[in-house]
Amino acid sequence: MIHKLADVQSKSIGENTDIWQFSVVLKGAEIGTNCNINCHVFIENDVEVGNNVTVKSGVQLWDGIRIKDNVFIGPNVTFTNDKQPRSKMYPEKFSSILVDEFASIGANATLLPNIKIGKYAMVGAGAVVTKTVLAHQVVVGNPAKPIGYITEDNIKVNLDFLGDDGFTYKYENESLIKLS
């Protein structure tokens, strides 16, 4: 469903994707299936959004942004694609940000260019992310710092790799592995 008050110029919109009022999607953008693009979202041309993605209100996805499947982007998250912006001066190519599968980004977080948010990672509300966040890592603050990890089943794991479920874990090959 594309709301009648949305300006959607792209033809690359997957089935069962909702785009709400006052959103703008430029011609070159690609959006997957079963997504929910809330009101007041702007998506530039060189943007890829995977399947089952939720983008809450007040988000702008600039050229170079890649969002993989099953990602949650909270309200007013800010993506940046130019480390040294100047009015009317543009780089040959804008920097990129990759948000990997199942990652969640909390409200009002800011992501600087040339970073990756790993699979299942969580960025806390208001965090300012200046460098790559590892898979399963939970980061908060300004600048964002790790406070723990989270499993695929949403079990919190502290920095000593002790889970809220009483088990210990190890981090190996971008995965959390339950030990005992």
Secondary structure, DSSP 8 states (H G I E B T S, - for coil): -B-TT-EE--SEE-TT-EE-TT-EE-TT-EE-SS-EE-SS-EE-SS-EE-SS-EE-TT-EE-TTEEE-TT-EE-TT-EE---SS-BTTB--SS---EEE-TT-EE-TT-EE-SSEEE-TT-EE-TT-EE-S-B-TTEEEETTTTEEEEEE-TT--EE-TTSBBTTS-BEEEETTEEEE--
